[in-house]
Amino acid sequence: MKTYTPRPRDIERRWYVIDASGAVLGRLASEVAAILRGKHKPIFAPHMDTGDHVVVVNASGVRLTGGKEEKKLARRHSGYPGGLTETTYTRLLATRPAFAVEKAVRGMLPKNSLGRAMLGKLKVYPGPQHPHRAQSPEPLSLGEVPTWSGLPKPLSVATTGPQPKAPAKRSAAKPALVAPAAKRAAAKWTTAKTTAKGTAAKTQAAKRTPAKAATAKRTTGSAPSGAKGAAKKSPAKRSPVRRKKKEE
């Protein structure tokens, strides 16, 4: 069995609305993070963003348990020496409740570009109003798992113009009859070519052999004549020397 990997066409983005009034911050953030990652879908893959969009309303009604309103601190640093700022969650929820929810959800997402892309699908508003009615989001309560209806159906391409005509089908009987004759003609043509090449090579070889014999005869005939000339010339050169010796 091959490992399944979701493709972009298999991912369908949906919109959900969650009412955070009276919800615990940690439990709300964990459920929102699971929907943003797409862990409620069977096609979930940790290396892809298969999640849906989430709109959180009434973020000002979020609460903390165990007295963490005063114990828990939200810290940030400016980057300069002594730039550490600490804020209690009592003050943070009173002034910036949407930031408190986003901060909690960010801590439960991957710390990379994939997690930043997932966080971009989260919309948090302190009141009950939100500007995403055009997306027709579905209401979702805490603890409820969104339903998954399966992979999206492939989009059908709408044809606006006249469709091209299908090419005419050729009869299958005619090519079967013509094919053997064509093969035979091709075979004859190839054999004729090979025979013509062989005869041409033989004629060229026959022409070259007399020329080689003539050159051999010339070389053999010229060598003795040169030797005889040298023999004739040699006594003429030495005769004056002998005559001088006789005169002395």
C-alpha positions in Angstrom: 0.0 0.0 0.0 1.4 3.4 -1.0 1.6 6.3 1.4 -1.0 8.9 0.6 0.0 12.5 0.3 -2.6 15.2 -0.2 -2.4 17.3 -3.3 -3.5 20.9 -3.6 -6.7 19.9 -5.4 -7.7 17.6 -2.5 -7.7 20.5 0.0 -10.9 22.3 0.5 -11.0 25.3 2.8 -14.1 25.9 5.0 -15.0 28.6 7.4 -16.1 28.1 11.0 -17.2 30.5 13.8 -16.4 29.8 17.4 -18.0 31.7 20.3 -15.3 32.2 23.0 -17.5 33.7 25.7 -16.9 31.8 29.0 -14.3 29.4 27.4 -11.0 28.6 29.0 -8.1 30.1 27.0 -5.9 27.0 26.8 -8.8 24.6 25.7 -10.0 27.1 23.2 -6.5 27.6 21.7 -5.9 23.8 21.4 -9.1 23.2 19.5 -8.6 26.2 17.2 -5.0 25.1 16.5 -6.2 21.6 15.5 -8.7 23.0 13.0 -6.1 25.4 11.6 -3.7 22.4 11.0 -6.4 20.2 9.6 -6.1 17.4 12.1 -9.8 16.7 11.9 -9.5 15.5 8.3 -8.3 12.0 7.3 -6.0 13.6 4.7 -4.0 15.4 7.3 -0.3 15.6 6.6 2.2 17.4 9.0 4.1 18.9 6.1 1.1 20.6 4.4 -1.5 23.1 5.4 -4.8 21.2 5.1 -6.7 23.2 7.7 -9.7 25.5 7.5 -10.4 29.1 8.4 -11.5 29.9 12.0 -13.3 33.1 13.2 -13.3 33.6 17.0 -15.8 36.0 18.3 -16.4 37.3 21.9 -12.7 37.0 22.7 -13.2 39.4 25.6 -15.1 36.6 27.5 -12.1 34.3 27.7 -11.1 33.2 31.2 -8.2 31.5 33.0 -8.3 29.0 35.8 -6.2 28.3 38.9 -5.5 32.0 39.6 -3.3 32.4 36.5 -4.8 35.8 35.8 -2.2 37.3 38.3 0.5 34.6 38.1 0.8 34.2 34.4 2.8 36.9 32.6 3.0 37.9 28.9 6.5 38.9 28.1 8.0 40.8 25.2 11.4 42.3 24.5 12.4 45.3 22.4 15.9 43.9 21.6 17.7 46.6 23.6 19.3 46.2 27.0 16.6 46.5 29.7 13.8 46.3 27.1 11.9 43.4 28.8 8.2 44.2 29.4 5.9 42.0 31.5 2.2 42.2 31.6 -0.3 40.2 33.7 -3.1 38.4 31.9 -5.6 40.4 33.9 -4.5 43.6 32.2 -3.9 41.9 28.9 -7.4 40.5 28.7 -8.9 43.8 29.7 -6.9 45.8 27.0 -6.1 43.3 24.2 -8.2 40.2 24.4 -7.7 39.3 20.7 -4.0 39.4 21.1 -4.2 37.0 24.1 -6.1 34.4 22.0 -3.7 34.8 19.1 -0.7 34.4 21.3 -2.1 31.2 22.8 -2.9 29.7 19.4 0.5 30.7 18.0 2.3 28.7 20.7 0.4 25.6 19.6 1.4 25.8 15.8 4.6 24.8 14.1 7.4 27.4 14.5 8.2 27.9 10.8 6.7 29.3 7.6 4.0 26.6 7.6 2.8 27.7 11.1 2.7 31.3 10.0 0.6 30.4 7.0 -1.8 28.5 9.3 -2.0 31.5 11.7 -3.1 33.7 8.8 -6.4 31.8 8.6 -7.3 32.8 12.2 -9.5 35.8 12.7 -10.1 37.0 16.3 -12.6 39.7 17.3 -13.3 40.9 20.9 -17.0 41.4 20.2 -19.8 39.4 18.5 -19.5 41.1 15.1 -17.2 40.0 12.3 -16.9 41.1 8.6 -16.8 37.5 7.2 -20.5 37.0 6.5 -19.8 36.7 2.7 -17.9 33.4 3.4 -21.0 32.0 5.2 -19.0 30.4 8.1 -20.6 27.5 10.0 -21.1 27.8 13.7 -19.0 25.4 15.7 -19.1 24.8 19.5 -16.2 23.8 21.7 -15.6 20.1 21.7 -17.4 19.5 18.4 -15.4 17.9 15.6 -16.2 19.4 12.1 -17.7 17.0 9.7 -15.7 15.9 6.6 -17.7 15.0 3.5 -14.8 13.6 1.5 -12.5 14.9 -1.2 -13.9 17.7 -3.3 -15.3 16.8 -6.6 -13.2 17.6 -9.7 -14.3 20.8 -11.4 -16.0 20.2 -14.7 -14.6 22.4 -17.5 -17.4 24.3 -19.2 -17.2 24.4 -22.9 -18.3 27.8 -24.3 -17.7 27.3 -28.0 -18.5 24.6 -30.5 -16.7 21.4 -29.9 -14.3 20.2 -32.5 -15.4 17.3 -34.7 -13.8 13.9 -34.0 -11.5 12.7 -36.8 -13.0 10.1 -39.1 -12.1 6.6 -38.3 -10.1 4.7 -40.9 -11.0 1.3 -42.0 -8.9 -1.4 -40.4 -9.1 -3.9 -43.3 -7.4 -1.8 -46.0 -4.1 -1.2 -44.1 -3.9 -5.0 -43.4 -4.0 -5.8 -47.1 -1.6 -3.1 -48.2 0.9 -3.6 -45.5 2.4 -6.9 -46.8 2.8 -5.5 -50.4 4.6 -2.4 -49.0 6.9 -4.6 -46.9 7.8 -6.7 -49.9 8.5 -3.7 -52.1 10.7 -2.3 -49.3 12.6 -5.6 -49.0 13.2 -5.7 -52.8 14.4 -2.1 -52.8 16.9 -2.8 -50.0 18.2 -5.9 -51.7 18.6 -4.0 -55.0 20.5 -1.3 -53.2 22.9 -3.8 -51.6 23.5 -5.6 -54.9 24.2 -2.4 -56.7 26.6 -1.3 -54.0 28.4 -4.7 -54.3 28.8 -4.5 -58.1 30.1 -0.9 -57.9 32.7 -1.9 -55.3 33.9 -4.8 -57.5 34.2 -2.6 -60.6 36.2 0.0 -58.7 38.5 -2.8 -57.3 39.0 -4.1 -60.9 39.9 -0.7 -62.1 42.4 -0.1 -59.4 44.3 -3.4 -59.9 45.6 -2.6 -63.5 46.8 0.8 -62.3 48.8 -0.8 -59.5 50.4 -3.3 -61.9 51.4 -0.5 -64.2 53.1 1.4 -61.4 54.9 -1.7 -60.3 56.2 -2.4 -63.8 57.5 1.2 -64.0 59.3 1.0 -60.8 61.0 -2.4 -61.7 62.0 -1.1 -65.1 63.5 2.1 -64.0 65.7 0.6 -61.3 68.1 -1.4 -63.7 68.5 1.5 -66.1 69.8 3.7 -63.3 72.2 1.0 -62.1 73.6 0.5 -65.7 74.1 4.3 -66.0 76.0 4.4 -62.8 78.1 1.4 -63.9 79.0 3.1 -67.2 79.8 6.4 -65.5 82.1 5.0 -62.8 85.0 3.8 -65.1 85.1 7.2 -66.9 85.6 9.0 -63.6 88.4 6.7 -62.4 90.3 6.4 -65.8 92.1 9.8 -65.5 93.6 8.8 -62.1 95.1 5.6 -63.6 96.6 7.5 -66.5 98.3 10.0 -64.1 99.9 7.2 -62.2 101.2 5.7 -65.5 102.7 9.0 -66.6 104.5 9.4 -63.2 
